[in-house]
Amino acid sequence: MKINMKDVDIVSHSLNSKFKFKCYKGISCFTKCCSNIDILLTPYDIVRLKNRLNMLSGQFLLQYTYIDIDEKTSHPFVFLKMKEGGNRECPFVYEEGCNIYTDRPASCRYYPVGQGSLKKMDENLKQPYNEEFYFFVREDHCKGYQEDKEWTIKEWRQDQEAELYDDINRGWKEILFRKNLPGLSLDEKKQKAFYMASYDIDRFSDFVFKSGFLDKFDVDPEKVERMKKDEVELLQFAFSYIKYILMMEQTLKLKE
């Protein structure tokens, strides 16, 4: 979710940080946070949404999303296409609330908490790692902070099932920290591969199982069977494929 920085509490918070917040039908600002925003969709967001709507991933992407190429990394990112009009409302939100609530995107689950990551170096192991931190989004229209319900950020993440989304998307987030050194921007072919593996899970499935992919790469047969039955398993493999084509890690092995 693209956030107006004037609405952000710039203090970094931990999982144990406390805040008071409650959102419910009947609060005066109900659904106002669902308009005039840019919602970045993660790979698992798309899996949940396209299944909720009983669509193929390609159909969902065509109907409900648009692509934005990040200038620094040249990564293609997918955003939810909002309704046309001055308020740019979410296509899934109505007067009664969100009609895909149980499958809503990760950024919606986190609100009014924001999440960020910093790449740091472990001084003992001399290995880089990603450190997650949290911040609060305090928009003028939001009255949820005036409620008495108290949470820690850890409790909020658990209650909103954001932990599940974070765990599944973690491999993809690691890719987003790829060093963007001169000459390492993605060419058109790699951008298309990144897009397919990140977002178009049904086309990636055809790529793995209906092309010569498994004749070329040595993939454990048990893993192959799990991927055929479980889209999350296939999504994790997609992240490994992206790391391989971006030469981040030797995650795949060619057959001899």
CORNORVEN-V972449 format. One record per residue. SS is DSSP state (h for helix, s for strand, l for the rest). PHI is phi as a letter, one per 20 degrees, with the letter a starting at -180 (999 if undefined). BURIAL is I if it has 9 or more other ideal C-beta (glycine too) atoms within 8 Angstrom, else O. Layout:
{{SS/PHI/BURIAL} {SS/PHI/BURIAL}}
//
This chain:
{{l/999/I} {s/f/O} {l/d/O} {l/f/O} {h/f/O} {h/f/O} {h/e/I} {s/d/I} {s/f/O} {s/f/O} {s/f/O} {s/f/O} {s/d/I} {l/d/O} {l/f/O} {l/e/O} {l/f/I} {s/d/O} {s/b/I} {s/d/I} {l/a/I} {l/b/I} {l/c/O} {l/a/O} {l/f/O} {l/o/O} {l/f/I} {l/f/O} {l/e/I} {l/g/I} {l/m/I} {h/f/O} {h/f/I} {h/e/I} {s/c/I} {l/l/O} {l/c/I} {s/d/O} {l/d/I} {s/f/I} {s/e/I} {l/e/I} {h/g/I} {h/f/I} {h/g/I} {h/f/I} {h/g/I} {h/f/I} {h/f/I} {h/f/I} {h/f/I} {h/f/I} {l/e/O} {l/l/O} {l/c/O} {l/f/O} {h/g/I} {h/f/I} {h/f/I} {h/f/I} {h/f/I} {h/f/O} {h/e/O} {h/d/I} {s/c/I} {s/c/O} {s/d/I} {s/c/O} {s/e/I} {l/f/I} {l/f/O} {l/f/O} {l/d/I} {l/m/I} {l/f/I} {s/e/I} {s/d/I} {s/d/I} {s/d/I} {s/f/I} {l/e/O} {l/e/I} {l/f/O} {l/f/O} {l/p/O} {l/f/O} {l/e/O} {l/l/I} {s/e/I} {l/f/I} {l/f/I} {l/d/O} {s/d/I} {s/c/O} {l/g/O} {l/f/O} {s/p/I} {s/e/I} {l/e/O} {l/c/I} {h/g/O} {h/f/O} {h/c/O} {l/f/I} {l/f/I} {h/g/I} {h/f/I} {h/f/I} {h/f/I} {h/f/I} {l/g/I} {l/e/I} {s/e/I} {s/d/I} {s/c/I} {s/c/O} {s/c/I} {s/c/O} {s/e/O} {s/c/O} {s/d/O} {s/f/I} {l/f/O} {l/e/O} {l/e/O} {l/l/O} {s/d/O} {s/f/O} {s/b/O} {s/d/I} {s/d/O} {s/e/O} {s/c/I} {s/c/I} {s/b/I} {s/d/I} {s/d/I} {l/c/I} {l/e/I} {l/g/O} {l/f/O} {l/f/I} {l/d/I} {h/f/I} {h/f/I} {h/e/O} {l/e/I} {l/e/O} {l/f/O} {s/d/O} {s/c/I} {s/e/I} {h/f/I} {h/f/O} {h/f/O} {h/f/I} {h/g/I} {h/f/I} {h/f/O} {l/e/O} {l/m/O} {h/f/I} {h/g/O} {h/g/O} {h/f/I} {h/f/I} {h/f/O} {h/f/I} {h/e/I} {h/g/O} {h/f/I} {h/f/I} {h/f/I} {h/f/I} {h/f/I} {l/f/O} {l/e/I} {l/g/I} {l/f/O} {l/d/O} {l/f/O} {l/g/O} {l/n/O} {l/d/O} {l/f/O} {l/f/I} {l/e/O} {h/f/O} {h/f/O} {h/f/I} {h/f/I} {h/f/O} {h/f/I} {h/g/I} {h/f/I} {h/f/I} {h/f/I} {h/f/I} {h/c/I} {l/e/I} {h/f/I} {h/f/I} {h/f/I} {h/f/I} {h/f/I} {h/f/I} {h/f/I} {h/f/I} {h/e/I} {l/d/O} {l/d/O} {l/e/O} {h/g/I} {h/f/I} {h/f/O} {h/e/O} {s/d/I} {l/e/O} {l/d/I} {l/g/O} {h/g/O} {h/f/O} {h/f/I} {h/g/I} {h/f/O} {h/f/I} {h/f/I} {h/f/O} {h/d/O} {l/c/O} {h/f/O} {h/f/I} {h/f/I} {h/f/I} {h/f/I} {h/f/I} {h/f/I} {h/f/I} {h/f/I} {h/f/I} {h/f/I} {h/f/I} {h/g/I} {h/f/I} {h/f/I} {l/e/I} {l/l/O} {l/e/I} {l/b/O} {l/e/O} {l/e/O} {l/c/I} {l/c/O} {s/f/O} {l/f/O} {l/f/O}}
//
